[in-house]
Amino acid sequence: MEMRGMMGGFYKISEWIMRLSVTNVLWVLTSLPVWFFLVFGVLRASTTDELVAMLIPMAVLMPFTWFPSTSAMFSVARKWVMGDTDVPLLKTFFRSYKQNYVQAMLGGLLYSALFAILIVDYQVYLKKFENLGVLSILFLALMVLLFISLFQFFSLLSHFHMKTFQLLKNAVVLTIGKPLRSLSTAIGSGVIVFISFRWTFLIPFFMGALIAVFAFYNFYLTIQKMQAAANKEEDPLPIEESPTRDEDKPKV
């Protein structure tokens, strides 16, 4: 029997707290090496050399742990956004982790390499030239663009069957083609991170899952509008069409 009124509301809230916390804990546990270097290394580094010493192993580990676990978390968030709120959390998370591991890892390697190139180039030009001017703004803009495209990458990976190169290309296309939507995703996620670091107990239990739900929701709205435009024979955003992960759609 379905509970109504105030008790029904409390029950639904408790269900969502459980869903978010379980998924977030799974995300943290499956990317634990990265969190170890972040918490005990990067955040406690007092000099530049110490920071670099912690960042390098963390960056090396991210494609093999953090990217696959984040991909699995987005797959769970996708189910919720699309209406399947009673999905089995452990089964869905680890099945997605296994199925998308290779693509998430390859995407992580490419993203890590691109970030490394941009950061190294920025540091080199910073030492060679006193005033970088437009060049410094360009490097920073590219890094921001690359960072924001991560949200699209994980959303695309969880929603479509695409080759890795298609995922990366379409992530950038969506980020540039829908700047307001991409910016709102970045700002909203930034607010979640800010609040989570203000009340640190939110980090291991809610931060990542909330960001995944918010980011995929924005992505899904974009995709729906693109499909509606295509049906009306308007000019949709030119991302490569690919089949969705139909086996993950909620049963009607």
TORPANU-258346 format. One record per residue (C-alpha): residue number from 1; residue in three letters; z, x, y. Coordinates in steps of 0.5 Angstrom, whole numbers. Each point is the difference from the previous one (the first is absolute). Layout:
<atoms>
<atom nr="NUM" rest="ALA" Z="Z" X="X" Y="Y"/>
...
</atoms>
This chain:
<atoms>
<atom nr="1" rest="MET" Z="0" X="0" Y="0"/>
<atom nr="2" rest="GLU" Z="-2" X="3" Y="7"/>
<atom nr="3" rest="MET" Z="5" X="1" Y="5"/>
<atom nr="4" rest="ARG" Z="0" X="-3" Y="7"/>
<atom nr="5" rest="GLY" Z="3" X="0" Y="6"/>
<atom nr="6" rest="MET" Z="4" X="6" Y="2"/>
<atom nr="7" rest="MET" Z="1" X="2" Y="-7"/>
<atom nr="8" rest="GLY" Z="-7" X="0" Y="-1"/>
<atom nr="9" rest="GLY" Z="-1" X="5" Y="6"/>
<atom nr="10" rest="PHE" Z="5" X="5" Y="-2"/>
<atom nr="11" rest="TYR" Z="-3" X="0" Y="-7"/>
<atom nr="12" rest="LYS" Z="-7" X="1" Y="2"/>
<atom nr="13" rest="ILE" Z="3" X="6" Y="5"/>
<atom nr="14" rest="SER" Z="4" X="3" Y="-6"/>
<atom nr="15" rest="GLU" Z="-6" X="0" Y="-4"/>
<atom nr="16" rest="TRP" Z="-4" X="4" Y="5"/>
<atom nr="17" rest="ILE" Z="5" X="5" Y="1"/>
<atom nr="18" rest="MET" Z="0" X="1" Y="-7"/>
<atom nr="19" rest="ARG" Z="-8" X="1" Y="0"/>
<atom nr="20" rest="LEU" Z="0" X="4" Y="6"/>
<atom nr="21" rest="SER" Z="6" X="5" Y="-2"/>
<atom nr="22" rest="VAL" Z="-2" X="0" Y="-8"/>
<atom nr="23" rest="THR" Z="-7" X="2" Y="2"/>
<atom nr="24" rest="ASN" Z="2" X="5" Y="6"/>
<atom nr="25" rest="VAL" Z="5" X="4" Y="-5"/>
<atom nr="26" rest="LEU" Z="-6" X="0" Y="-5"/>
<atom nr="27" rest="TRP" Z="-4" X="3" Y="6"/>
<atom nr="28" rest="VAL" Z="6" X="5" Y="1"/>
<atom nr="29" rest="LEU" Z="1" X="2" Y="-7"/>
<atom nr="30" rest="THR" Z="-7" X="2" Y="-2"/>
<atom nr="31" rest="SER" Z="-1" X="4" Y="6"/>
<atom nr="32" rest="LEU" Z="7" X="3" Y="0"/>
<atom nr="33" rest="PRO" Z="-2" X="8" Y="1"/>
<atom nr="34" rest="VAL" Z="-4" X="-2" Y="7"/>
<atom nr="35" rest="TRP" Z="7" X="-4" Y="2"/>
<atom nr="36" rest="PHE" Z="4" X="6" Y="-2"/>
<atom nr="37" rest="PHE" Z="-4" X="5" Y="4"/>
<atom nr="38" rest="LEU" Z="0" X="-5" Y="6"/>
<atom nr="39" rest="VAL" Z="7" X="-1" Y="0"/>
<atom nr="40" rest="PHE" Z="3" X="6" Y="-2"/>
<atom nr="41" rest="GLY" Z="-5" X="5" Y="3"/>
<atom nr="42" rest="VAL" Z="-5" X="-3" Y="6"/>
<atom nr="43" rest="LEU" Z="6" X="-4" Y="3"/>
<atom nr="44" rest="ARG" Z="5" X="6" Y="0"/>
<atom nr="45" rest="ALA" Z="-5" X="5" Y="2"/>
<atom nr="46" rest="SER" Z="3" X="4" Y="6"/>
<atom nr="47" rest="THR" Z="-6" X="5" Y="1"/>
<atom nr="48" rest="THR" Z="-8" X="-1" Y="0"/>
<atom nr="49" rest="ASP" Z="0" X="5" Y="-6"/>
<atom nr="50" rest="GLU" Z="5" X="-4" Y="-4"/>
<atom nr="51" rest="LEU" Z="-4" X="-7" Y="2"/>
<atom nr="52" rest="VAL" Z="-6" X="3" Y="-3"/>
<atom nr="53" rest="ALA" Z="3" X="3" Y="-6"/>
<atom nr="54" rest="MET" Z="2" X="-7" Y="-2"/>
<atom nr="55" rest="LEU" Z="-6" X="-4" Y="3"/>
<atom nr="56" rest="ILE" Z="-5" X="5" Y="-5"/>
<atom nr="57" rest="PRO" Z="3" X="-2" Y="-7"/>
<atom nr="58" rest="MET" Z="1" X="-8" Y="3"/>
<atom nr="59" rest="ALA" Z="-7" X="0" Y="2"/>
<atom nr="60" rest="VAL" Z="-2" X="3" Y="-7"/>
<atom nr="61" rest="LEU" Z="4" X="-5" Y="-4"/>
<atom nr="62" rest="MET" Z="-2" X="-6" Y="4"/>
<atom nr="63" rest="PRO" Z="-7" X="-1" Y="-3"/>
<atom nr="64" rest="PHE" Z="3" X="0" Y="-7"/>
<atom nr="65" rest="THR" Z="6" X="-5" Y="1"/>
<atom nr="66" rest="TRP" Z="0" X="-3" Y="7"/>
<atom nr="67" rest="PHE" Z="-7" X="-2" Y="0"/>
<atom nr="68" rest="PRO" Z="0" X="-4" Y="-7"/>
<atom nr="69" rest="SER" Z="7" X="-3" Y="1"/>
<atom nr="70" rest="THR" Z="-2" X="-3" Y="7"/>
<atom nr="71" rest="SER" Z="-6" X="-2" Y="-3"/>
<atom nr="72" rest="ALA" Z="4" X="-4" Y="-5"/>
<atom nr="73" rest="MET" Z="4" X="-3" Y="5"/>
<atom nr="74" rest="PHE" Z="-6" X="-2" Y="4"/>
<atom nr="75" rest="SER" Z="-2" X="-4" Y="-7"/>
<atom nr="76" rest="VAL" Z="6" X="-4" Y="0"/>
<atom nr="77" rest="ALA" Z="0" X="-1" Y="7"/>
<atom nr="78" rest="ARG" Z="-7" X="-3" Y="-1"/>
<atom nr="79" rest="LYS" Z="2" X="-5" Y="-5"/>
<atom nr="80" rest="TRP" Z="6" X="-3" Y="5"/>
<atom nr="81" rest="VAL" Z="-5" X="0" Y="5"/>
<atom nr="82" rest="MET" Z="-5" X="-4" Y="-4"/>
<atom nr="83" rest="GLY" Z="5" X="-5" Y="-2"/>
<atom nr="84" rest="ASP" Z="2" X="3" Y="-7"/>
<atom nr="85" rest="THR" Z="8" X="1" Y="2"/>
<atom nr="86" rest="ASP" Z="2" X="-1" Y="-7"/>
<atom nr="87" rest="VAL" Z="-3" X="6" Y="-3"/>
<atom nr="88" rest="PRO" Z="4" X="5" Y="-5"/>
<atom nr="89" rest="LEU" Z="1" X="6" Y="5"/>
<atom nr="90" rest="LEU" Z="1" X="5" Y="-5"/>
<atom nr="91" rest="LYS" Z="-6" X="-1" Y="-4"/>
<atom nr="92" rest="THR" Z="-4" X="-1" Y="6"/>
<atom nr="93" rest="PHE" Z="2" X="6" Y="3"/>
<atom nr="94" rest="PHE" Z="-1" X="5" Y="-6"/>
<atom nr="95" rest="ARG" Z="-6" X="-3" Y="-2"/>
<atom nr="96" rest="SER" Z="-3" X="1" Y="7"/>
<atom nr="97" rest="TYR" Z="3" X="7" Y="0"/>
<atom nr="98" rest="LYS" Z="-3" X="2" Y="-6"/>
<atom nr="99" rest="GLN" Z="-7" X="-4" Y="1"/>
<atom nr="100" rest="ASN" Z="-1" X="3" Y="8"/>
<atom nr="101" rest="TYR" Z="3" X="7" Y="-1"/>
<atom nr="102" rest="VAL" Z="-6" X="4" Y="-1"/>
<atom nr="103" rest="GLN" Z="-3" X="-3" Y="7"/>
<atom nr="104" rest="ALA" Z="6" X="0" Y="3"/>
<atom nr="105" rest="MET" Z="1" X="7" Y="-1"/>
<atom nr="106" rest="LEU" Z="-7" X="2" Y="2"/>
<atom nr="107" rest="GLY" Z="1" X="-4" Y="6"/>
<atom nr="108" rest="GLY" Z="7" X="4" Y="1"/>
<atom nr="109" rest="LEU" Z="-4" X="6" Y="-1"/>
<atom nr="110" rest="LEU" Z="-5" X="-1" Y="5"/>
<atom nr="111" rest="TYR" Z="5" X="-3" Y="5"/>
<atom nr="112" rest="SER" Z="4" X="6" Y="0"/>
<atom nr="113" rest="ALA" Z="-6" X="5" Y="0"/>
<atom nr="114" rest="LEU" Z="-2" X="-4" Y="7"/>
<atom nr="115" rest="PHE" Z="7" X="0" Y="3"/>
<atom nr="116" rest="ALA" Z="1" X="7" Y="-2"/>
<atom nr="117" rest="ILE" Z="-7" X="2" Y="3"/>
<atom nr="118" rest="LEU" Z="1" X="-4" Y="7"/>
<atom nr="119" rest="ILE" Z="7" X="3" Y="0"/>
<atom nr="120" rest="VAL" Z="-2" X="7" Y="-1"/>
<atom nr="121" rest="ASP" Z="-6" X="0" Y="5"/>
<atom nr="122" rest="TYR" Z="5" X="-3" Y="5"/>
<atom nr="123" rest="GLN" Z="5" X="5" Y="-1"/>
<atom nr="124" rest="VAL" Z="-6" X="6" Y="1"/>
<atom nr="125" rest="TYR" Z="-3" X="-3" Y="6"/>
<atom nr="126" rest="LEU" Z="7" X="-1" Y="3"/>
<atom nr="127" rest="LYS" Z="2" X="7" Y="-1"/>
<atom nr="128" rest="LYS" Z="-7" X="3" Y="3"/>
<atom nr="129" rest="PHE" Z="-1" X="-5" Y="6"/>
<atom nr="130" rest="GLU" Z="6" X="-2" Y="5"/>
<atom nr="131" rest="ASN" Z="-3" X="-6" Y="2"/>
<atom nr="132" rest="LEU" Z="-4" X="-4" Y="-6"/>
<atom nr="133" rest="GLY" Z="-1" X="-6" Y="4"/>
<atom nr="134" rest="VAL" Z="-5" X="-5" Y="-3"/>
<atom nr="135" rest="LEU" Z="0" X="4" Y="-6"/>
<atom nr="136" rest="SER" Z="7" X="-1" Y="-1"/>
<atom nr="137" rest="ILE" Z="-1" X="-7" Y="1"/>
<atom nr="138" rest="LEU" Z="-5" X="0" Y="-5"/>
<atom nr="139" rest="PHE" Z="4" X="3" Y="-6"/>
<atom nr="140" rest="LEU" Z="6" X="-5" Y="2"/>
<atom nr="141" rest="ALA" Z="-5" X="-6" Y="0"/>
<atom nr="142" rest="LEU" Z="-3" X="2" Y="-7"/>
<atom nr="143" rest="MET" Z="7" X="1" Y="-3"/>
<atom nr="144" rest="VAL" Z="2" X="-7" Y="2"/>
<atom nr="145" rest="LEU" Z="-6" X="-3" Y="-2"/>
<atom nr="146" rest="LEU" Z="1" X="4" Y="-7"/>
<atom nr="147" rest="PHE" Z="7" X="-3" Y="0"/>
<atom nr="148" rest="ILE" Z="-2" X="-7" Y="1"/>
<atom nr="149" rest="SER" Z="-5" X="0" Y="-5"/>
<atom nr="150" rest="LEU" Z="5" X="1" Y="-5"/>
<atom nr="151" rest="PHE" Z="2" X="-7" Y="0"/>
<atom nr="152" rest="GLN" Z="-7" X="-2" Y="-1"/>
<atom nr="153" rest="PHE" Z="-1" X="5" Y="-5"/>
<atom nr="154" rest="PHE" Z="6" X="-3" Y="-4"/>
<atom nr="155" rest="SER" Z="-2" X="-7" Y="1"/>
<atom nr="156" rest="LEU" Z="-7" X="1" Y="-2"/>
<atom nr="157" rest="LEU" Z="2" X="4" Y="-6"/>
<atom nr="158" rest="SER" Z="5" X="-6" Y="-2"/>
<atom nr="159" rest="HIS" Z="-5" X="-6" Y="1"/>
<atom nr="160" rest="PHE" Z="-7" X="3" Y="-2"/>
<atom nr="161" rest="HIS" Z="-4" X="4" Y="-6"/>
<atom nr="162" rest="MET" Z="-3" X="6" Y="4"/>
<atom nr="163" rest="LYS" Z="-2" X="7" Y="-1"/>
<atom nr="164" rest="THR" Z="5" X="5" Y="4"/>
<atom nr="165" rest="PHE" Z="-5" X="2" Y="5"/>
<atom nr="166" rest="GLN" Z="-1" X="-8" Y="2"/>
<atom nr="167" rest="LEU" Z="7" X="-1" Y="0"/>
<atom nr="168" rest="LEU" Z="1" X="6" Y="5"/>
<atom nr="169" rest="LYS" Z="-7" X="-2" Y="4"/>
<atom nr="170" rest="ASN" Z="2" X="-7" Y="1"/>
<atom nr="171" rest="ALA" Z="7" X="1" Y="2"/>
<atom nr="172" rest="VAL" Z="-2" X="4" Y="6"/>
<atom nr="173" rest="VAL" Z="-6" X="-5" Y="1"/>
<atom nr="174" rest="LEU" Z="6" X="-6" Y="0"/>
<atom nr="175" rest="THR" Z="4" X="4" Y="5"/>
<atom nr="176" rest="ILE" Z="-5" X="2" Y="5"/>
<atom nr="177" rest="GLY" Z="-4" X="-7" Y="-1"/>
<atom nr="178" rest="LYS" Z="7" X="-4" Y="1"/>
<atom nr="179" rest="PRO" Z="4" X="4" Y="5"/>
<atom nr="180" rest="LEU" Z="4" X="-6" Y="2"/>
<atom nr="181" rest="ARG" Z="2" X="-2" Y="-7"/>
<atom nr="182" rest="SER" Z="1" X="8" Y="-2"/>
<atom nr="183" rest="LEU" Z="4" X="1" Y="6"/>
<atom nr="184" rest="SER" Z="5" X="-6" Y="-1"/>
<atom nr="185" rest="THR" Z="1" X="2" Y="-7"/>
<atom nr="186" rest="ALA" Z="2" X="7" Y="2"/>
<atom nr="187" rest="ILE" Z="4" X="-2" Y="6"/>
<atom nr="188" rest="GLY" Z="4" X="-5" Y="-5"/>
<atom nr="189" rest="SER" Z="1" X="5" Y="-5"/>
<atom nr="190" rest="GLY" Z="3" X="5" Y="5"/>
<atom nr="191" rest="VAL" Z="5" X="-6" Y="2"/>
<atom nr="192" rest="ILE" Z="2" X="-1" Y="-7"/>
<atom nr="193" rest="VAL" Z="1" X="8" Y="-1"/>
<atom nr="194" rest="PHE" Z="4" X="0" Y="7"/>
<atom nr="195" rest="ILE" Z="4" X="-5" Y="-3"/>
<atom nr="196" rest="SER" Z="1" X="3" Y="-6"/>
<atom nr="197" rest="PHE" Z="2" X="6" Y="2"/>
<atom nr="198" rest="ARG" Z="5" X="-3" Y="5"/>
<atom nr="199" rest="TRP" Z="3" X="-3" Y="-6"/>
<atom nr="200" rest="THR" Z="-1" X="5" Y="-5"/>
<atom nr="201" rest="PHE" Z="2" X="-5" Y="-6"/>
<atom nr="202" rest="LEU" Z="-7" X="-3" Y="1"/>
<atom nr="203" rest="ILE" Z="-4" X="6" Y="-2"/>
<atom nr="204" rest="PRO" Z="1" X="0" Y="-8"/>
<atom nr="205" rest="PHE" Z="0" X="-8" Y="0"/>
<atom nr="206" rest="PHE" Z="-4" X="-3" Y="5"/>
<atom nr="207" rest="MET" Z="-4" X="5" Y="4"/>
<atom nr="208" rest="GLY" Z="-6" X="1" Y="-4"/>
<atom nr="209" rest="ALA" Z="-1" X="-7" Y="-3"/>
<atom nr="210" rest="LEU" Z="0" X="-3" Y="7"/>
<atom nr="211" rest="ILE" Z="-5" X="5" Y="2"/>
<atom nr="212" rest="ALA" Z="-5" X="-2" Y="-6"/>
<atom nr="213" rest="VAL" Z="1" X="-7" Y="1"/>
<atom nr="214" rest="PHE" Z="-1" X="0" Y="7"/>
<atom nr="215" rest="ALA" Z="-6" X="5" Y="0"/>
<atom nr="216" rest="PHE" Z="-4" X="-4" Y="-6"/>
<atom nr="217" rest="TYR" Z="1" X="-7" Y="4"/>
<atom nr="218" rest="ASN" Z="-3" X="3" Y="6"/>
<atom nr="219" rest="PHE" Z="-6" X="3" Y="-5"/>
<atom nr="220" rest="TYR" Z="-1" X="-6" Y="-4"/>
<atom nr="221" rest="LEU" Z="-1" X="-4" Y="7"/>
<atom nr="222" rest="THR" Z="-5" X="5" Y="2"/>
<atom nr="223" rest="ILE" Z="-3" X="-1" Y="-7"/>
<atom nr="224" rest="GLN" Z="0" X="-8" Y="0"/>
<atom nr="225" rest="LYS" Z="-3" X="0" Y="7"/>
<atom nr="226" rest="MET" Z="-6" X="5" Y="-2"/>
<atom nr="227" rest="GLN" Z="-1" X="-4" Y="-6"/>
<atom nr="228" rest="ALA" Z="0" X="-7" Y="4"/>
<atom nr="229" rest="ALA" Z="-5" X="4" Y="5"/>
<atom nr="230" rest="ALA" Z="-5" X="2" Y="-6"/>
<atom nr="231" rest="ASN" Z="0" X="-7" Y="-2"/>
<atom nr="232" rest="LYS" Z="-2" X="-3" Y="7"/>
<atom nr="233" rest="GLU" Z="-5" X="6" Y="0"/>
<atom nr="234" rest="GLU" Z="3" X="3" Y="5"/>
<atom nr="235" rest="ASP" Z="0" X="8" Y="1"/>
<atom nr="236" rest="PRO" Z="6" X="2" Y="-4"/>
<atom nr="237" rest="LEU" Z="3" X="7" Y="0"/>
<atom nr="238" rest="PRO" Z="-4" X="4" Y="-4"/>
<atom nr="239" rest="ILE" Z="5" X="2" Y="-6"/>
<atom nr="240" rest="GLU" Z="-3" X="1" Y="-6"/>
<atom nr="241" rest="GLU" Z="0" X="-6" Y="-5"/>
<atom nr="242" rest="SER" Z="4" X="1" Y="-6"/>
<atom nr="243" rest="PRO" Z="3" X="-5" Y="-5"/>
<atom nr="244" rest="THR" Z="8" X="-2" Y="1"/>
<atom nr="245" rest="ARG" Z="5" X="2" Y="-5"/>
<atom nr="246" rest="ASP" Z="-1" X="-7" Y="-3"/>
<atom nr="247" rest="GLU" Z="5" X="1" Y="-6"/>
<atom nr="248" rest="ASP" Z="5" X="1" Y="5"/>
<atom nr="249" rest="LYS" Z="-1" X="-7" Y="4"/>
<atom nr="250" rest="PRO" Z="5" X="-5" Y="-1"/>
<atom nr="251" rest="LYS" Z="-1" X="-6" Y="-5"/>
<atom nr="252" rest="VAL" Z="-2" X="-7" Y="3"/>
</atoms>
